């Protein structure tokens, strides 16, 4: 995307407002510019010289603003290619600290409870809003899970991807982002349960995808609930009886 030339640069607040540094102000103005010009995830921004002219600030301030927005996962810098709007704009890599859940069934149970609040709603909306092409992709991911299970290989990535993709297709950007934040939940459920539900993984996902394919929103909601409840019940039992693990 190319930004049209402006005769005048965007007004920049010279006086540092209370509680905001110059870098904060420059970063906020850069966000405003991204929104004003309709940049989408994956779009390349103008170079440093152009941004400095557009914002009416020095190149050093532009660099600092970009660094801040990279740390907030709003921008991505690719060496030799330039600066781009992040694909998952503003979503930190692991805001819930899922990496550190480890094998604690109590925390896994809490995660399952959160998933039960969010993922059935996403499945229900996906049955309403997903395009035929998106549903075909869900079928492919479901088939991939089945193939990997039969071959005795890890299906974690495909399992994670199908849940993330259902969120992508639900038609609600906030819910989509929440699903992305929870995207490691499938991996955690498989690891903490020691993959005890491998035998039903394909069947459960198939029921879920078929409900979405039928545009059966209620069926999709309850298929997701049924799917998630297997591991949730296991974690609840583990928490109550740790010795039975």
N, C-alpha and C positions, 0 to 999 in steps of 0.2 A: 504494500500500500504506500502511495506517495502522498506526502503532505504538501498542499499547495503553499506557495510562498506568501508571506504576509508582508505588507508594507511596514507595519509596525510590530515590534515584538510584543508578546504577551506581557502584561504588566506584572512586575515582580515586586513583592513587598520588601523594600529596603530595610525598614526597621524590623528588627527581630521581635516578634510578638512574645508576650509573656508565656513562658512554658514551651516555646518552640525555638529551635535553633535554625540557622539559615539552611542547614541541610534538610531539616524537617519541612521547611517551607518550600524548598526547591522540589523535594520528593512529592509533596502534596500537589504542587502545581503540575508536575510531570504526570501524575495520575489524572488530574483534570484534563490535561492535553490528550492523553490516551482515550479518555471517555468522549471528549469533544470531537475527536477525529474518527471515532468509531473503530479503533484498532481492536482486532479480535485475537484470541489465543493463537500463538504461532506467527503473528504478523511481526515483521521487522520494523524497528523504529528508525527514524533518521539518524545520521551519524552525529557524533559529539558536537561538531561545529554547527550543524543545523539546529540541534536542540538548544545550544547556547543562544543562538540568534532568536529562535522562537520564544524562548523563555525570558530573554533579556538578562541573562546571567553569565558568569564566567564558565569556562570549560571545567575548571576544578570543581565548581559547585555542581555541575552536571554529573561529573564522575562520582562525587560523593552521593548524590541523589540516586544514581543508578545502583551504587553499592548497597544503599539502604533498601531499595526496592527488590534487589536480588535476595537479600537476607530475609525479606518478607514473602518471597516466592511470588512476586508480582512480575518480575522480569527475569530473563535468563540471558547470560552472556555466553556466546559461543566464540571461542578464540578463532580469529581470522574470518568470522562470518558476520559478527555484529551483535546487536542487542535486540532481543525478541520479547514479546509478551508471553508470559509463562502459560503452558497448556492448562494447568490447574491454578488459575490466578488467585493468589492470596492464601492458598491452602498450604500450611506447613507440612513437612514430610511426615511427622508423627506427633500431632498435637495432643493425643491422648496418652502418649507414653506406652503404646502397645508393645513396643520392642522389649519392655522390661517386665511384662506380665510373667514371662518365664513359664513355669508349669504349675502355677498356683491355681487350683480349681476354684477358689473363692473369687479371685479376680476374673477368671474365665466365666464364672457364673454371672458376675456383674456385667461383663461385656455382652453376654448372651441376652440379658434382660434389656440392655440398650438396643441390641439388634432386633429384638422382638417388637420394640416400639417403632422402629424406623423401617426395617426392610419389608415387612408385609405391606406397608403403605406404598412403598416404591413399586412393589410387584403389582399391586392393584392399579396404580396409575399407568404402569407400563402396558398393562392389558388394554388400557383405553387409548394411550397416546403413542405407543411405539409404531413406527412404520412397518410395512411388510418386509422391507429390506432389513430392518433392524431385528425383526423377529427371526428372519432366516439366519442372521448371524448368531442369535441365541441358540438356535437349533444346532448350528455348527459347533458351538462351544460345548453344548450338551453332549453331542456325539463324540467330541474330543475327550471329554471326561470318561465316557463309556469305553473308548478305545484304550486309554491309558490304564484304566482299572483292569481290563481284560489282559493287557500286556504286563501287568504287575509293576507298572511304572508309577512315579509320582504324578498325581493329578492336581497338586496344590495350585499351580499357576493357572490352570484352566478353571478351577473352582473359584479362585479369587477373581478372575476376569469375568466370569458370568455374573457374579453378584455385582461387580462394579458396573458392568454393562447394563444390567437391569436399571440401576440408578441413572445411567447415562440416558436411558430411553424413557424415563418416567415423565418427562415434560415439566418438571419442577426444578429450577436451577439450585434452590437451597437444598432440597432433598438430594439432588445429584451430588452436591458437594459433601453432604453428610455421609452419603454412601461411599464416596471416595475416601473420606477420613477413616471410615470403618473397613477399608479395603483389605487390611491385613487380618481381619477377624476370622476369615475362613481358614487361613493358615494356622492361626492360634488354636482354633477349635479342633483341627485335625491333629495338631501336635499334642495338645493337652489331653485329648481323648485317646491318644496313641493309635489313631486311625482305625478305631473300632467300628466305624460306620462306613468303611470302604465298600462293603458289599451292597449297600443300598444307595450309595452316592449317585450313581447314574439314574436309577429309577426315580429318586426324589426330585432331581433336577429335571428329568423328563416330564414328570407330572406338572411341575411348576411351569415349564416352558410351553407345554401343551395347553395349559389353562390360559396363558398369555396369548397363545396363537388363536385360541377360540374367542378371544376378546371377552373372556369370562373373568371380570375384575374381582368378584367375590371369591371365585375358585382360586384365582392366583394368590389372593391374600392368604387364604387358608392353606394352600399348598406351601407357601413360604413359612407360615407358622408351624405347620407339621414338620417341615424340614429342619427348621431351627430348633424345635423343641426336643429333638432326639439328643443332640449334644447338650442342650440346657439341662435336661433331666439327668444326664450322666454327671454333669458338673455338680448339680445339687446333691446327688447321692454321694459323690466324692467328698464334698464339703462336710456332709453330715457324718460320713464314716471314712475318714482319711486312711484307715488301716486297710480298707477294702480296695484300695487302688491297685 
